[in-house]
Amino acid sequence: MSSAAIVMLKLISDFPINDFIDFKFGKYFIHADHGHHYGPDNIPSGNYDLYLYGHYHKVNLSLVDGKIIASPGSISLPKDE
């Protein structure tokens, strides 16, 4: 293995990986995660405008308690009916 590959593996192993991210986009506060802890029936609490999730492989766009809840679905394994 090259020294560059070893350095890259070290950097990756030291990088903290979260299963969610909170960020601002313009004036909107967004919470995004995979959806295995939260989802359409278990929306995370917080002061955000948009909640993005996946995991369910179903397209969803809804408004719940003034928050936009969205899932892009799945390109390769859709489970929409």
C-alpha positions in Angstrom: 0.0 0.0 0.0 1.3 3.4 -0.9 2.2 6.0 1.7 -0.5 8.3 0.2 -3.1 5.5 0.7 -2.0 5.0 4.3 -2.3 8.8 5.0 -5.8 8.8 3.4 -6.9 5.9 5.5 -5.6 7.6 8.7 -7.5 10.8 7.8 -10.7 8.9 7.1 -10.4 6.9 10.4 -9.9 10.1 12.4 -12.8 12.0 10.7 -15.9 11.9 12.9 -18.9 10.6 11.0 -22.3 11.8 12.0 -25.5 10.1 11.0 -27.1 13.6 10.5 -26.2 17.1 9.5 -27.8 20.4 10.5 -27.0 23.4 8.2 -28.3 26.7 7.0 -29.2 27.3 3.3 -30.0 31.0 2.9 -32.6 31.7 5.5 -33.6 28.1 6.0 -32.3 25.8 8.7 -32.2 22.2 7.5 -31.8 18.9 9.3 -30.8 15.9 7.1 -30.2 12.3 8.0 -30.4 8.8 6.6 -33.8 8.2 8.2 -33.0 5.1 10.2 -33.4 6.9 13.5 -36.0 9.4 12.4 -38.6 9.3 9.6 -42.0 10.3 8.5 -43.6 8.9 11.7 -40.8 10.0 14.0 -39.8 13.6 13.1 -36.9 15.0 15.0 -37.5 17.9 17.3 -35.6 21.1 16.6 -35.9 24.6 15.3 -35.5 23.8 11.6 -37.6 24.6 8.5 -36.8 21.5 6.4 -36.3 17.8 7.4 -34.7 15.6 4.7 -34.5 11.9 5.1 -34.1 8.7 3.1 -34.0 5.0 4.2 -37.6 4.3 3.3 -37.1 4.5 -0.5 -40.4 6.3 -0.9 -40.9 9.8 -2.3 -42.5 12.1 0.3 -43.2 15.8 0.5 -45.4 17.0 3.3 -45.9 19.8 5.7 -46.0 18.9 9.4 -46.3 21.5 12.2 -45.0 24.2 9.8 -42.0 22.1 8.8 -41.3 20.7 5.3 -40.7 17.0 5.4 -39.1 15.5 2.3 -37.6 12.3 1.0 -36.2 11.9 -2.5 -37.2 8.2 -2.7 -34.9 5.9 -4.5 -33.6 5.7 -8.1 -32.4 2.1 -8.0 -34.8 0.4 -5.4 -38.0 2.5 -5.3 -40.7 1.2 -3.0 -43.4 3.6 -4.1 -46.8 2.1 -4.8 
